Amino acid sequence: MYQFRSFRNSDPPRIVQIWRDQPPQRGVAQPVTAGIFEQFIFSKPYFDPAGLILAFEDDKPVGFAHAGFGANDEHNGISTDIGTTYQLMLRAEHRNTSLAGELLARSEAYLRGRGAKVIYAGGIRPLNGFYLGLYGGSELPGILAGDALVNAACRQSGYREIDRVAMMVLELSSFRPPIARNVRQLRREVACHETPGPARRDWWDACTTGAFERIRFSLSRAGGPTIADVWFWDVEPLSSAWGAPAAGMFDLEVPPNERRKGLAMYLLGEAFERLRTRGVLLVEAQTMQGNAPALALYQKLGFRKVDEGIVYRKDA
């Protein structure tokens, strides 16, 4: 018989033990420490101990589920209208869908009690308040496809799959910049700027990626406004687990009136060349499986798919 309770200040070592007992996956950072969990989870200003639920058997911690919320529209606080079970893990000898389902149900009860009308499983923007750098890759991908237990528990608990995330990697040692004619023309027309340590854009940005080492690349014409930009971060501690310095790509933006001119291809080519000179060996990117233009761009640049995430939703 399992017992359940919410998080206490003495629990980080117990949660670390459960995390370390997970099957090896590329998207799960190992090893972890209580200090890392303090930095990435417990120190967040919106962390609620009631949302982190532990399961015990004979006073031994055997699993946990962590429920939480994401940003409001203004990105200056959280919204409790939509919530998610950010993480669910069990010790090896207790990996069964019965316990996983019970933890999932208790996570849902917490979210509904806070007012959630729609519930997800897994973290994905804007539900990206915890575990970036510990789980997934350049962004949170929902539930990793390789986590058979949690995927089975979600389906058995009435969640429906609403989308998939393609997780892609580019090895910069083999990258060659594009040489299309429009790219050569852009080199004469636009300037590429890099901004190490760019300012935090808002409160949520400071809470989620602001503590990481970041760099922004942008394009402009003759000192004019930005016409394309992209951000990268150092994907720590996951990249240390991969054994290679990595940059996680996010927020690639080209205004609608500037698209189909090769700006994204040129910007990324310049960014990758400069990242390589900084010692970066891998670039990790993610996109939804239905985003055909992004997939085509990444494949043209030499990215290959290395993993997949699944996004689940349950109407409350």
C-alpha positions as CSV (number, residue, x, y, z in Angstrom):
1,M,0.0,0.0,0.0
2,Y,1.4,3.4,-1.1
3,Q,1.2,6.6,1.0
4,F,1.2,10.1,-0.5
5,R,2.1,13.5,0.7
6,S,3.3,16.9,-0.6
7,F,6.8,18.2,-0.7
8,R,8.8,19.0,2.4
9,N,12.1,20.9,2.7
10,S,13.9,17.6,3.6
11,D,12.8,15.9,0.4
12,P,15.3,17.0,-2.3
13,P,17.7,14.0,-1.6
14,R,14.7,11.6,-1.9
15,I,13.7,13.2,-5.3
16,V,17.3,13.0,-6.5
17,Q,17.4,9.3,-5.7
18,I,14.2,8.7,-7.8
19,W,15.6,10.7,-10.7
20,R,18.9,8.9,-10.7
21,D,17.0,5.5,-10.9
22,Q,15.4,6.3,-14.3
23,P,16.3,4.3,-17.4
24,P,18.9,6.1,-19.6
25,Q,17.5,8.6,-22.0
26,R,19.2,11.3,-24.1
27,G,16.7,13.8,-22.8
28,V,17.1,13.1,-19.1
29,A,20.1,14.8,-17.5
30,Q,22.3,12.5,-15.3
31,P,23.7,12.6,-12.7
32,V,21.7,15.2,-10.8
33,T,22.2,16.7,-7.3
34,A,20.0,18.4,-4.7
35,G,21.8,21.6,-5.5
36,I,20.9,21.3,-9.2
37,F,17.2,20.7,-8.2
38,E,17.3,23.8,-6.0
39,Q,18.5,25.9,-8.9
40,F,16.1,24.5,-11.5
41,I,13.0,23.8,-9.5
42,F,12.7,24.8,-5.8
43,S,14.1,28.3,-6.1
44,K,11.6,29.4,-8.7
45,P,9.4,32.1,-7.3
46,Y,6.2,30.2,-8.3
47,F,7.2,26.8,-6.9
48,D,4.4,25.5,-4.8
49,P,5.3,22.6,-2.4
50,A,1.7,21.4,-2.6
51,G,2.1,20.7,-6.3
52,L,5.0,18.3,-5.8
53,I,3.6,15.0,-4.6
54,L,5.7,12.1,-3.3
55,A,4.7,8.4,-3.1
56,F,6.1,6.2,-0.3
57,E,6.1,2.5,0.5
58,D,7.1,1.7,4.1
59,D,8.6,5.1,4.5
60,K,10.7,4.7,1.4
61,P,10.3,7.2,-1.4
62,V,9.3,5.4,-4.6
63,G,8.0,8.1,-6.9
64,F,6.9,11.7,-7.4
65,A,4.7,13.9,-9.6
66,H,5.2,17.6,-10.0
67,A,2.3,19.7,-11.1
68,G,2.4,23.4,-12.0
69,F,1.4,26.2,-14.3
70,G,2.8,28.6,-16.9
71,A,2.9,32.3,-17.7
72,N,-0.1,34.6,-18.1
73,D,-0.5,36.6,-21.3
74,E,1.5,39.5,-20.0
75,H,4.4,37.2,-18.8
76,N,4.4,39.0,-15.5
77,G,2.9,36.2,-13.4
78,I,1.4,32.7,-13.7
79,S,-2.0,31.7,-15.0
80,T,-3.8,28.9,-13.2
81,D,-6.4,28.4,-16.0
82,I,-4.1,25.8,-17.7
83,G,-1.8,23.5,-15.8
84,T,0.4,20.5,-16.4
85,T,2.1,17.5,-14.8
86,Y,5.6,18.7,-15.5
87,Q,7.3,15.5,-14.3
88,L,6.4,12.0,-13.1
89,M,9.0,9.4,-12.1
90,L,9.1,6.1,-10.3
91,R,11.8,3.9,-8.8
92,A,12.7,1.0,-11.0
93,E,11.1,-1.7,-8.8
94,H,7.8,0.3,-8.7
95,R,7.5,1.3,-12.4
96,N,3.9,0.2,-12.9
97,T,1.0,2.1,-14.5
98,S,-1.1,1.7,-11.3
99,L,1.2,3.9,-9.2
100,A,1.9,6.2,-12.2
101,G,-1.9,6.6,-12.7
102,E,-2.4,7.4,-9.0
103,L,0.3,10.1,-9.0
104,L,-1.2,11.5,-12.2
105,A,-4.7,11.7,-10.6
106,R,-3.3,13.5,-7.5
107,S,-1.5,15.9,-9.7
108,E,-4.7,16.6,-11.6
109,A,-6.6,17.1,-8.4
110,Y,-4.0,19.7,-7.3
111,L,-4.3,21.6,-10.7
112,R,-8.1,21.5,-10.6
113,G,-8.1,22.7,-7.0
114,R,-6.1,25.8,-8.2
115,G,-8.6,26.5,-10.9
116,A,-7.2,24.7,-14.0
117,K,-9.8,24.2,-16.7
118,V,-7.4,22.4,-19.1
119,I,-4.7,20.0,-18.0
120,Y,-1.7,18.8,-20.0
121,A,1.0,16.2,-19.3
122,G,4.6,17.3,-19.8
123,G,6.1,20.7,-20.1
124,I,5.8,22.7,-23.3
125,R,5.7,26.4,-23.9
126,P,4.1,28.4,-22.3
127,L,4.0,25.6,-19.6
128,N,7.8,25.7,-19.3
129,G,8.4,26.9,-15.8
130,F,10.5,24.0,-14.6
131,Y,13.0,21.4,-15.7
132,L,14.5,23.2,-18.7
133,G,18.1,22.0,-18.8
134,L,17.2,18.8,-17.0
135,Y,14.7,17.3,-19.4
136,G,14.2,17.4,-23.2
137,G,16.7,19.6,-25.0
138,S,16.6,23.1,-26.4
139,E,13.0,23.4,-25.1
140,L,10.6,21.2,-23.1
141,P,9.1,18.7,-25.5
142,G,6.0,17.3,-23.6
143,I,6.7,13.7,-22.6
144,L,9.7,12.0,-24.2
145,A,8.5,9.3,-26.6
146,G,10.9,6.8,-25.0
147,D,9.3,7.1,-21.6
148,A,6.9,4.2,-22.1
149,L,5.5,4.1,-18.6
150,V,4.4,7.7,-18.4
151,N,3.0,7.6,-22.0
152,A,1.0,4.5,-21.1
153,A,-0.3,6.1,-17.8
154,C,-1.4,9.2,-19.7
155,R,-3.3,7.2,-22.3
156,Q,-4.9,5.0,-19.6
157,S,-5.9,8.2,-17.6
158,G,-7.9,9.7,-20.5
159,Y,-5.3,12.0,-22.0
160,R,-5.3,12.5,-25.7
161,E,-2.3,13.1,-27.9
162,I,-2.6,16.4,-29.6
163,D,0.8,16.9,-31.2
164,R,4.4,15.7,-31.4
165,V,7.7,17.5,-31.2
166,A,10.6,16.7,-33.4
167,M,13.9,17.0,-31.5
168,M,16.8,17.7,-34.0
169,V,20.6,18.0,-33.8
170,L,23.2,19.6,-36.0
171,E,26.9,18.7,-35.6
172,L,28.8,21.9,-36.3
173,S,32.0,20.0,-37.2
174,S,30.3,18.9,-40.5
175,F,28.3,22.1,-41.1
176,R,28.8,24.0,-44.3
177,P,27.2,27.4,-44.7
178,P,24.6,27.7,-47.5
179,I,25.9,29.1,-50.8
180,A,22.6,29.8,-52.6
181,R,22.6,33.0,-54.8
182,N,20.2,34.8,-52.6
183,V,22.4,34.2,-49.5
184,R,25.4,35.7,-51.3
185,Q,23.2,38.7,-52.1
186,L,22.1,39.0,-48.5
187,R,25.7,39.1,-47.3
188,R,26.0,42.4,-49.3
189,E,22.7,43.9,-48.1
190,V,22.4,43.0,-44.4
191,A,24.5,42.9,-41.3
192,C,24.6,40.2,-38.7
193,H,24.9,41.3,-35.1
194,E,25.6,39.1,-32.0
195,T,24.6,40.0,-28.5
196,P,26.1,37.9,-25.7
197,G,24.1,37.9,-22.5
198,P,21.1,39.8,-23.9
199,A,18.7,41.5,-21.4
200,R,15.8,39.6,-20.0
201,R,12.7,40.4,-22.1
202,D,10.2,40.1,-19.2
203,W,9.6,38.4,-15.8
204,W,8.9,34.9,-17.3
205,D,12.0,35.1,-19.5
206,A,14.1,35.9,-16.4
207,C,12.5,33.0,-14.5
208,T,12.9,30.3,-17.3
209,T,16.0,31.0,-19.4
210,G,17.4,34.1,-17.7
211,A,19.9,32.2,-15.5
212,F,21.5,30.4,-18.5
213,E,24.3,31.6,-20.7
214,R,22.6,33.1,-23.7
215,I,23.4,34.7,-27.0
216,R,21.2,36.4,-29.6
217,F,22.0,36.9,-33.3
218,S,20.0,39.3,-35.5
219,L,20.0,40.8,-39.0
220,S,19.3,44.4,-40.0
221,R,19.8,46.6,-43.1
222,A,22.1,49.6,-42.8
223,G,21.3,50.3,-39.2
224,G,17.6,49.8,-39.6
225,P,15.2,47.7,-37.5
226,T,15.8,44.0,-36.9
227,I,14.5,41.9,-39.7
228,A,15.4,38.5,-38.3
229,D,16.7,37.1,-35.0
230,V,17.4,33.9,-33.2
231,W,18.4,33.0,-29.6
232,F,20.6,30.3,-28.2
233,W,21.4,29.0,-24.7
234,D,24.0,26.5,-23.3
235,V,21.6,23.6,-22.5
236,E,23.2,22.9,-19.2
237,P,23.4,20.5,-17.5
238,L,22.1,18.3,-20.3
239,S,24.9,19.2,-22.7
240,S,27.4,18.0,-20.1
241,A,25.6,14.7,-20.0
242,W,25.9,14.5,-23.8
243,G,29.6,15.0,-23.6
244,A,29.8,18.0,-26.0
245,P,29.3,21.7,-25.7
246,A,25.8,22.4,-27.1
247,A,23.7,25.4,-28.0
248,G,19.9,25.2,-27.8
249,M,18.1,27.2,-30.4
250,F,14.9,29.0,-29.7
251,D,12.7,31.9,-30.9
252,L,13.8,32.1,-34.5
253,E,11.7,35.0,-35.8
254,V,11.3,36.6,-39.3
255,P,8.5,39.2,-39.7
256,P,5.8,38.1,-42.3
257,N,6.8,40.8,-44.7
258,E,10.4,39.6,-44.8
259,R,9.8,35.9,-45.3
260,R,10.7,33.9,-48.3
261,K,13.9,36.0,-48.9
262,G,16.4,33.5,-47.4
263,L,16.9,35.5,-44.2
264,A,16.4,32.6,-41.9
265,M,18.9,30.5,-43.8
266,Y,21.5,33.3,-43.9
267,L,21.0,34.2,-40.2
268,L,21.4,30.6,-39.1
269,G,24.4,30.0,-41.3
270,E,26.1,33.1,-39.8
271,A,25.1,32.1,-36.2
272,F,26.4,28.5,-36.6
273,E,29.7,29.7,-37.9
274,R,30.2,32.0,-35.0
275,L,29.1,29.5,-32.4
276,R,31.6,27.0,-33.8
277,T,34.4,29.5,-33.2
278,R,33.2,29.7,-29.6
279,G,33.7,26.0,-29.2
280,V,30.1,24.8,-29.6
281,L,29.9,21.4,-31.2
282,L,26.2,20.7,-31.3
283,V,23.1,22.8,-32.0
284,E,19.8,21.3,-30.7
285,A,16.5,22.6,-32.1
286,Q,12.8,21.6,-31.7
287,T,9.7,22.1,-33.8
288,M,6.2,20.7,-33.9
289,Q,5.9,17.8,-36.4
290,G,3.3,19.7,-38.4
291,N,5.6,22.7,-39.0
292,A,6.6,21.7,-42.5
293,P,8.6,25.0,-43.3
294,A,10.7,24.7,-40.1
295,L,11.4,21.0,-40.7
296,A,12.4,21.7,-44.3
297,L,14.7,24.5,-43.2
298,Y,16.4,22.4,-40.6
299,Q,16.9,19.4,-42.9
300,K,18.4,21.7,-45.5
301,L,20.9,22.9,-42.9
302,G,21.9,19.4,-42.0
303,F,19.9,18.7,-38.8
304,R,18.9,15.1,-38.1
305,K,16.1,13.9,-35.8
306,V,17.3,12.3,-32.6
307,D,14.2,12.1,-30.4
308,E,10.6,12.9,-30.2
309,G,8.2,14.4,-27.6
310,I,4.5,13.8,-27.2
311,V,2.0,16.5,-26.1
312,Y,-1.0,15.2,-24.1
313,R,-4.1,17.2,-23.1
314,K,-7.0,16.4,-20.8
315,D,-10.1,18.6,-20.7
316,A,-10.9,19.3,-17.0
